[in-house]
Amino acid sequence: MVQTMTRTLDTDQPEITVSTSRFGTLTISAENIITMVSPFLGFPGSRHFILKPHTTESPFMWLQSLDEPDLAFVVTPAATLTPQYQPAISTLVRQELNATENDPLDILLILTIPHGNPLKMTANLLGPVVINSQKRLAKQVVQDPKFFDHCWPVFIEE
């Protein structure tokens, strides 16, 4: 069993420095920190994240935990993969994210990319990450499994 050390962040500072396993030491402006209003399932100690572009030309980003140095998710805006995707976002979720009915929310999909086989990439449509970018608040919003798949294939084999 691998044990991950969880750290406590002082998000009241204008900048924080964190060490990550994937990107090394990062100095982050506090205004770029995204706070999860509830943690991801299975990661109760990780509530603070940043979005880090994979490259300047890539549609992919890293949702890097600032609490657990080994935790990072590959994500992409939902509209990049499936423009018609419209997950249900309840009034309660909007309240948790401190967003009104008219406030725009960003929808990110967590990707799974099998090592050495990117054509088998899948997107989690069942649990999108919804972000109120103005308030820097986020939540993973579980959808109805009758309608959405957690392993939606990004590429269709012909």
HELIX and SHEET records of a PDB file:
HELIX    1   1 ALA A   30  ASN A   32  5                                   3    
HELIX    2   2 ALA A   78  LEU A   81  1                                   4    
HELIX    3   3 THR A   91  GLU A   96  1                                   6    
HELIX    4   4 PRO A  118  LYS A  120  5                                   3    
SHEET    1   A 2 GLU A  15  THR A  20  0                                        
SHEET    2   A 2 GLY A  24  SER A  29 -1                                        
SHEET    1   B 9 TRP A 152  PRO A 153  0                                        
SHEET    2   B 9 THR A 122  ALA A 123 -1                                        
SHEET    3   B 9 ASP A 106  THR A 112 -1                                        
SHEET    4   B 9 ALA A  72  PRO A  77 -1                                        
SHEET    5   B 9 MET A  61  SER A  65 -1                                        
SHEET    6   B 9 HIS A  48  PRO A  53 -1                                        
SHEET    7   B 9 ILE A  34  MET A  36 -1                                        
SHEET    8   B 9 LEU A 137  GLN A 140  1                                        
SHEET    9   B 9 VAL A 129  ASN A 132 -1                                        
END                                                                             
